[in-house]
Amino acid sequence: MKKKDWFYSGAIGVVAICIIVVVVFKFVLPEKSRQGGFAIKEFGKITVKDLSGSELQLADLVSKDSSTYCFLFELTNCYSCIFRGIEDLKKLKAAGKPCIALAVHHLVDEVAG
């Protein structure tokens, strides 16, 4: 190989190593720090409404002892996606896992309908 070819091969190798290092430190390692879940500031102040319009504290709906599976959806999501999400929640509930579904919408009457 010519001296010029060695230079280009070395430069490409250095760039590849830099990319790998950046990916590992930016995307792979931070995942380990998130394994314990995530924190929401002032979680106790978040309220949701049930289908009758009564306000509930979100903190009262989630399990204190284990992970709670939460399905968030909008009424504008595709119906088959919502159906599949609700079916997944039914399976989780049957397996004894705590789970809730939250429709993100501003009118309770439309959600109840």
Secondary structure, 3 states (H helix, E strand, C coil): CCHHHHHHHHHHHHHHHHHHHHHHHHHHHHHHHCCCCCCCCCHHHCEEECCCCCEEEHHHHCCCCCCCEEEEECCCCCHHHHHHHHHHHHHHHHCCCCEEEEECCCCHHHHHC
